[in-house]
Amino acid sequence: MKSFIAANYVETLGILPVLTLLLMLAFIIHIDHYIRSDLKKYMQTIVIVVFSPVAQNYLEYRLAEGEVQWLARTLAAIYGYAIRPVILILFFKVIAPQKRFWWAFVLALVNVAVNSTSLFSNICFCIDEGNHYQGGPLSRFCLYVSVLFLIYWFLLTVRAFDPQKRKETWVPLLVFFMILGSIMLDKHVGLIPQPITYLTIAIVISCVAYYIWLHLQFVREHEQALRAEQRIQIMMTQIQPHFLYNTIATIRALCRTDADKAGEVAEKFGDYLRQNLESLDSDGLIPFRKELEHTRIYAKIEMVRFDNIRVEYDIQDDRFYLPPLSVQPLVENAIRHGVRIRDEGIVRISTWRGEDSHEIAVWDNGTGFDVSELNSAYSSHIGIRNVRERIEGMCNGTLQVKSRQGEGTIVTITIPVTGKEEQV
């Protein structure tokens, strides 16, 4: 008697890890602020629904051990077969909440109807007099429907999130094969009683793995939205009203004294604005040559406005990528806050190839400033901070600033060699 009680106790404890995993997943979904509220509801519904196959497995296991309770065990088996396609349909709704998936609901209802025939016939399955499960001609109908849904779910997932060339692609693929493998294991076990089937365990693990995968996709979308917002802010910091007004005023003044020069400045100003707008559509790195061209256009406009300014170039390396609007803001910062007041203000842009990096230096002989001010929220050098954040975040590079008041400033960007240089 004691051994029987101990065995029941151990079997009951065996389902606790699965239940604990589901409870933890429900809590994590609840506090996850990256997932939209409508998708969060579907994920929470999935977790709640997945609790029922665990309970159904354990109930059916207990019913199989005792005296024959034909109706209770038949109803439990019908529910187990009915709920599996429904769980997959809920995953459909997570991926594409706007779609109705009426065909899937129809198949799920047909599956319920087919398995419900076990209440009055043996065409699907039956529980014999020895309390044993016996499959009929349609016993695999639920399996076929579930595999069809599983294949569709995988294709829908890949199509919706397009995870090409990303390691996360393996997560839905592994979930797919894990569920198929669990079905084969349950088939191999056959009629041996199990407190929880391999398929149910696989479904629980798949919920956790798939949620983690979805979370990665939603975090990536969130980061892309932040980058888009940041690009807008960067553009607005570069196209300052005073620069627009002063450039237009310069063009107007040149129209009276040098019409050809006015046309040249107007053309360069249009190119400058166009390239700033194009930076909004750039979600990744761009060739340095493109950034250098944009910087040259800006520098020529400023040299027309201020005849005491000279911008020099020493370009020894130009075959690499970097974030858009990385060099031009540094030159603008040097002109606006450094060399304008000099009788002969000089800004020099230099590039060279290091042992395992590409180096960019923007030097000026301006007034200099206190480098500790860069971290202040009230600093006027917001352009340098923006460039540093993007250099570090987008290409794992570094940005260093050295400056002495009254002597000048040098900003050095270091970008690691990536192997893409030959494609530039």
C-alpha distance (Angstrom), angle and dihedral (degrees) to the residues before:
residue distance angle dihedral
M1 . . .
K2 3.80 . .
S3 3.80 91.7 .
F4 3.82 90.0 51.6
I5 3.81 91.4 51.4
A6 3.82 90.8 46.3
A7 3.80 91.2 50.6
N8 3.81 91.1 50.7
Y9 3.80 89.8 47.9
V10 3.81 92.3 52.3
E11 3.80 92.1 46.9
T12 3.80 90.9 50.3
L13 3.80 91.3 50.1
G14 3.81 88.2 50.5
I15 3.79 92.2 72.2
L16 3.82 94.5 48.2
P17 3.85 95.3 84.7
V18 3.80 90.0 53.8
L19 3.81 92.6 48.2
T20 3.81 91.3 45.3
L21 3.80 90.8 51.6
L22 3.80 90.9 52.8
L23 3.82 92.5 47.6
M24 3.79 91.2 50.5
L25 3.80 90.8 48.1
A26 3.82 91.0 51.0
F27 3.82 90.7 52.1
I28 3.82 94.0 46.9
I29 3.81 91.4 49.9
H30 3.80 89.3 50.1
I31 3.82 93.7 55.5
D32 3.83 96.7 37.8
H33 3.81 106.2 111.9
Y34 3.81 95.0 -176.3
I35 3.82 94.1 71.9
R36 3.79 118.6 80.6
S37 3.80 115.8 -114.1
D38 3.82 94.9 -113.2
L39 3.81 92.9 51.3
K40 3.79 90.4 44.0
K41 3.81 89.2 58.0
Y42 3.80 91.6 53.5
M43 3.81 91.9 48.4
Q44 3.80 91.4 48.7
T45 3.80 89.5 48.6
I46 3.81 90.1 51.7
V47 3.80 91.5 52.8
I48 3.82 91.4 49.4
V49 3.80 92.4 47.4
V50 3.83 92.1 47.4
F51 3.81 88.8 58.7
S52 3.81 88.3 67.6
P53 3.86 98.0 61.8
V54 3.80 88.2 52.1
A55 3.81 90.5 52.9
Q56 3.81 91.2 41.8
N57 3.83 92.3 52.0
Y58 3.79 92.2 50.3
L59 3.81 93.1 45.3
E60 3.78 92.8 49.6
Y61 3.81 89.9 47.3
R62 3.81 90.2 54.8
L63 3.79 92.8 45.5
A64 3.80 90.4 51.8
E65 3.81 91.4 56.0
G66 3.78 99.8 52.7
E67 3.77 135.8 49.0
V68 3.77 119.8 -41.6
Q69 3.80 110.6 -76.9
W70 3.76 98.1 172.4
L71 3.80 100.2 177.7
A72 3.80 96.7 44.2
R73 3.79 93.5 47.9
T74 3.81 93.3 44.4
L75 3.81 91.8 50.9
A76 3.81 90.8 47.5
A77 3.81 91.2 51.6
I78 3.82 92.2 46.9
Y79 3.81 90.2 52.6
G80 3.80 91.7 48.5
Y81 3.79 91.9 53.7
A82 3.81 92.8 42.5
I83 3.81 98.0 51.5
R84 3.82 99.3 52.4
P85 3.85 97.6 72.3
V86 3.83 89.2 42.7
I87 3.82 90.7 59.1
L88 3.80 90.1 53.4
I89 3.82 91.1 48.8
L90 3.80 88.6 54.7
F91 3.80 88.2 54.6
F92 3.82 87.5 52.3
K93 3.80 88.3 57.1
V94 3.81 91.8 50.2
I95 3.79 90.4 56.3
A96 3.81 97.6 40.0
P97 3.83 109.8 14.5
Q98 3.80 92.4 170.5
K99 3.82 94.2 62.2
R100 3.82 123.1 86.6
F101 3.83 100.4 -149.5
W102 3.83 90.1 -157.1
W103 3.82 91.8 165.0
A104 3.80 90.2 57.3
F105 3.81 92.2 50.6
V106 3.81 89.7 49.4
L107 3.81 91.2 52.3
A108 3.81 90.3 46.5
L109 3.83 90.4 53.2
V110 3.80 91.0 47.7
N111 3.80 87.9 51.2
V112 3.81 90.1 53.3
A113 3.80 90.8 48.6
V114 3.82 93.1 48.9
N115 3.81 93.2 50.3
S116 3.81 92.1 43.3
T117 3.81 89.0 63.8
S118 3.80 85.3 77.8
L119 3.80 87.3 79.6
F120 3.81 90.4 69.9
S121 3.84 108.1 11.5
N122 3.78 143.9 31.6
I123 3.82 95.9 -127.2
C124 3.84 92.8 108.4
F125 3.81 106.1 19.4
C126 3.78 141.3 -44.0
I127 3.80 142.1 -163.8
D128 3.78 109.1 -123.0
E129 3.79 128.9 -147.1
G130 3.79 90.5 -89.7
N131 3.82 90.1 58.7
H132 3.80 90.9 -109.4
Y133 3.80 126.5 139.3
Q134 3.81 114.5 -116.1
G135 3.80 121.4 -170.5
G136 3.79 122.7 -140.0
P137 3.83 134.1 -158.3
L138 3.84 91.8 -75.4
S139 3.79 97.0 39.8
R140 3.81 91.5 113.7
F141 3.80 96.0 50.5
C142 3.83 91.6 101.5
L143 3.81 89.4 49.1
Y144 3.80 93.0 53.5
V145 3.81 92.6 47.2
S146 3.81 91.8 47.4
V147 3.82 93.8 49.1
L148 3.82 89.9 49.1
F149 3.82 90.1 51.1
L150 3.80 90.7 45.5
I151 3.81 92.7 54.3
Y152 3.80 91.3 46.4
W153 3.81 90.4 47.7
F154 3.80 91.5 53.7
L155 3.82 93.2 48.7
L156 3.80 91.2 45.5
T157 3.79 91.1 50.6
V158 3.80 95.3 50.6
R159 3.80 92.3 44.3
A160 3.81 94.6 48.1
F161 3.80 98.4 48.3
D162 3.82 99.9 25.0
P163 3.81 95.0 -149.2
Q164 3.81 94.4 -179.4
K165 3.79 117.4 159.9
R166 3.80 90.6 9.4
K167 3.76 127.2 117.7
E168 3.81 90.9 -133.4
T169 3.81 88.8 72.1
W170 3.79 86.9 83.0
V171 3.82 92.9 62.2
P172 3.84 98.3 71.3
L173 3.81 88.8 37.1
L174 3.81 91.9 54.3
V175 3.80 90.3 46.0
F176 3.80 88.7 53.0
F177 3.81 94.0 52.4
M178 3.80 93.5 39.4
I179 3.80 91.1 59.3
L180 3.79 91.9 45.4
G181 3.81 89.5 49.1
S182 3.80 91.9 50.5
I183 3.80 89.7 54.0
M184 3.80 89.6 53.9
L185 3.82 91.1 48.2
D186 3.80 92.1 51.4
K187 3.79 88.9 49.8
H188 3.82 90.4 50.7
V189 3.82 91.6 50.2
G190 3.78 89.1 52.8
L191 3.81 115.4 173.5
I192 3.81 96.5 -6.4
P193 3.84 106.1 124.4
Q194 3.83 115.2 -111.6
P195 3.82 126.9 -172.8
I196 3.81 87.8 -145.5
T197 3.80 124.6 12.3
Y198 3.78 121.9 -126.9
L199 3.79 88.4 -116.6
T200 3.80 92.5 57.9
I201 3.80 91.3 48.1
A202 3.81 89.2 48.7
I203 3.82 90.6 50.6
V204 3.81 91.5 52.6
I205 3.81 93.0 47.6
S206 3.80 89.9 45.1
C207 3.81 90.7 54.2
V208 3.79 90.2 55.4
A209 3.83 94.8 43.5
Y210 3.79 93.1 45.2
Y211 3.79 92.4 47.9
I212 3.82 89.9 52.8
W213 3.80 89.2 49.6
L214 3.80 92.1 49.0
H215 3.79 90.0 47.5
L216 3.81 89.7 56.1
Q217 3.82 90.2 52.0
F218 3.80 93.2 48.9
V219 3.81 91.8 46.9
R220 3.81 89.2 51.4
E221 3.83 90.7 50.5
H222 3.79 89.2 49.0
E223 3.80 91.1 50.7
Q224 3.80 91.1 48.6
A225 3.79 89.9 52.5
L226 3.80 90.1 50.2
R227 3.80 91.1 49.0
A228 3.81 90.3 50.4
E229 3.78 89.9 51.4
Q230 3.78 90.5 46.3
R231 3.80 91.3 51.5
I232 3.79 89.6 54.5
Q233 3.80 91.0 49.5
I234 3.80 91.1 47.9
M235 3.78 91.9 50.6
M236 3.79 91.5 48.8
T237 3.81 91.1 50.5
Q238 3.80 89.7 51.8
I239 3.81 96.8 46.2
Q240 3.78 96.6 56.1
P241 3.82 118.2 179.0
H242 3.80 92.5 -122.5
F243 3.82 90.7 55.8
L244 3.81 91.5 49.3
Y245 3.79 94.0 47.6
N246 3.79 95.1 43.5
T247 3.81 93.1 47.6
I248 3.80 91.7 49.4
A249 3.81 89.3 47.7
T250 3.82 89.7 50.9
I251 3.81 90.9 51.0
R252 3.80 91.0 48.8
A253 3.80 91.8 50.3
L254 3.81 91.8 48.2
C255 3.80 90.4 51.8
R256 3.82 87.5 68.4
T257 3.79 97.1 44.4
D258 3.83 108.0 24.1
A259 3.80 115.7 12.7
D260 3.81 93.8 -179.5
K261 3.79 91.1 53.0
A262 3.78 90.4 47.4
G263 3.80 90.7 53.9
E264 3.81 91.0 48.7
V265 3.82 92.5 51.4
A266 3.81 91.4 45.4
E267 3.80 90.3 52.8
K268 3.80 92.2 49.4
F269 3.80 90.8 46.1
G270 3.83 89.7 53.9
D271 3.82 90.2 49.8
Y272 3.80 89.6 49.8
L273 3.80 93.0 52.7
R274 3.82 92.5 44.6
Q275 3.79 93.1 52.3
N276 3.80 91.6 48.1
L277 3.80 89.5 53.3
E278 3.80 91.2 47.0
S279 3.79 89.1 56.5
L280 3.81 87.9 67.1
D281 3.81 89.7 64.9
S282 3.80 93.4 48.6
D283 3.80 110.0 97.2
G284 3.80 95.8 173.7
L285 3.77 143.4 21.3
I286 3.81 125.3 -40.2
P287 3.84 132.0 -156.4
F288 3.80 113.7 -85.0
R289 3.80 89.4 -127.3
K290 3.81 90.0 64.5
E291 3.79 91.7 49.6
L292 3.81 90.3 47.2
E293 3.81 90.9 52.6
H294 3.78 90.6 52.5
T295 3.82 90.4 48.6
R296 3.82 92.0 50.7
I297 3.81 91.1 52.8
Y298 3.79 91.8 51.1
A299 3.82 92.1 46.0
K300 3.83 92.8 51.4
I301 3.79 91.1 53.0
E302 3.79 91.4 50.5
M303 3.81 92.4 46.6
V304 3.80 89.1 55.2
R305 3.80 90.0 51.7
F306 3.82 94.5 44.3
D307 3.79 115.8 34.9
N308 3.82 91.5 -172.7
I309 3.83 91.6 66.2
R310 3.79 126.1 88.0
V311 3.80 125.8 -176.8
E312 3.80 116.2 -158.9
Y313 3.80 131.1 -168.2
D314 3.79 132.7 -150.0
I315 3.79 103.7 174.9
Q316 3.81 112.9 175.2
D317 3.82 96.8 151.4
D318 3.79 125.7 37.1
R319 3.82 104.1 148.2
F320 3.80 101.9 102.4
Y321 3.78 143.4 79.9
L322 3.80 131.9 -112.6
P323 3.83 138.7 163.5
P324 3.81 115.6 -74.3
L325 3.80 117.0 -98.6
S326 3.80 93.4 24.4
V327 3.83 104.1 123.0
Q328 3.80 101.2 27.1
P329 3.85 94.0 60.7
L330 3.81 89.5 52.2
V331 3.81 91.0 52.6
E332 3.79 90.3 46.5
N333 3.80 90.2 50.2
A334 3.82 90.4 50.4
I335 3.81 92.1 51.0
R336 3.79 98.4 41.7
H337 3.80 98.2 43.0
G338 3.79 102.7 23.5
V339 3.79 127.4 26.2
R340 3.80 104.8 27.2
I341 3.77 93.6 88.6
R342 3.82 93.8 48.1
D343 3.77 119.9 99.5
E344 3.77 86.3 -133.3
G345 3.77 110.6 19.4
I346 3.79 116.3 -170.6
V347 3.80 129.7 -168.2
R348 3.80 117.1 -175.2
I349 3.83 125.2 -166.3
S350 3.81 114.3 -161.6
T351 3.79 132.3 176.8
W352 3.78 131.6 -177.0
R353 3.79 139.3 162.5
G354 3.78 116.8 -106.8
E355 3.78 127.0 -162.7
D356 3.80 93.5 -84.5
S357 3.79 103.4 -3.9
H358 3.80 146.5 54.4
E359 3.79 114.6 -118.0
I360 3.81 127.6 -153.3
A361 3.80 122.6 -176.4
V362 3.81 127.0 -173.2
W363 3.81 109.4 -168.0
D364 3.78 128.7 -179.3
N365 3.81 136.0 177.0
G366 3.78 92.1 -138.9
T367 3.77 132.7 127.8
G368 3.79 96.4 -74.1
F369 3.79 125.6 -145.5
D370 3.78 144.2 -139.0
V371 3.83 105.8 -78.1
S372 3.81 91.2 -152.3
E373 3.81 87.7 69.5
L374 3.82 90.2 71.2
N375 3.81 91.7 81.0
S376 3.78 93.2 49.6
A377 3.80 117.8 106.1
Y378 3.81 88.1 -138.2
S379 3.80 95.6 52.3
S380 3.79 117.4 127.2
H381 3.82 89.9 -145.9
I382 3.80 95.4 81.9
G383 3.81 90.1 134.9
I384 3.80 91.9 65.1
R385 3.81 91.8 49.4
N386 3.81 91.5 50.5
V387 3.80 91.8 50.0
R388 3.81 92.2 48.0
E389 3.81 92.7 51.3
R390 3.80 92.6 50.6
I391 3.82 94.7 43.6
E392 3.80 89.9 52.6
G393 3.80 96.3 41.2
M394 3.81 102.0 39.7
C395 3.81 104.4 36.5
N396 3.81 105.2 13.0
G397 3.78 90.8 -115.1
T398 3.78 134.5 136.5
L399 3.80 137.3 -123.9
Q400 3.80 121.7 -156.0
V401 3.80 127.9 -173.4
K402 3.78 126.1 -158.0
S403 3.77 118.9 179.9
R404 3.79 139.9 161.9
Q405 3.74 121.1 -164.7
G406 3.77 110.2 -112.4
E407 3.81 93.9 11.9
G408 3.81 108.5 63.9
T409 3.79 145.2 -104.0
I410 3.79 137.7 -91.7
V411 3.80 122.9 -163.8
T412 3.80 116.2 -166.6
I413 3.80 124.3 -164.7
T414 3.80 119.7 -164.4
I415 3.81 118.5 -165.1
P416 3.83 119.5 -175.8
V417 3.80 118.1 -122.5
T418 3.81 107.9 -103.1
G419 3.79 105.6 179.9
K420 3.83 93.6 -111.9
E421 3.80 91.9 97.2
E422 3.79 94.3 98.3
Q423 3.81 89.9 60.6
V424 3.80 93.6 61.2
